[in-house]
Amino acid sequence: MAKTTQTSKSGLSREVVLYLVFGVLTTALNIFVQYAISFAFSMDDVGKVWIANPIAWVAGVVFAYVTNRIFVFQSKKQGGELWLEAGEFVAARLVTLLFDQLVMWLLVGNVWFLDRIVASILNLGVEEANNLDAKIIANVLVVILNYVFSKLFIFKKKQD
């Protein structure tokens, strides 16, 4: 018996809408944790990169796993399957973290077609706008990859 997917008025499935909502919340949590740790301990740029950012990433991954498991994909796995699922989730997030770094490395300094537009709209310098352009592009690609990994591999439903 096939399960039907509910769609919203926008045509998006319940799953996609929830994935996007919790994705925004995960991003907000990541930024908040990094800022809070950096501020609380008066960290310099090195501390922000090597201490606060990894802690914020871990907090985001834990939050994303729990919300994706319970609300988005409604996984019912338990015991050993639960641990395997969690491990796969973390492994996939590590892959997309590396992908994010690669995309940033490739794009920073090379998104010339967008940086001047963003700089003028947001009243930023061209260098700051270029970093923002690259981060937005990288994040969009990472969100898509994370959803694909989650949907096709990690939270894949068993066929009846």
Buried (B, 14 or more C-beta within 10 A) or exposed (E): EEEEEEEEEEEBEEBBBBBBEBBEBBBEBBEEBBEEBBEEEEBEEEBBEEBBBEBBBBBBBBBBBEBBBEBBBEBEBEEEEEEEBBEBBBEBBEBBBEBBEEBBEEBBEEBEEBBBEBBEEEEBEEEEBBBBBBBBBBBEBBBEBBBEBBBEEBBEEEEE
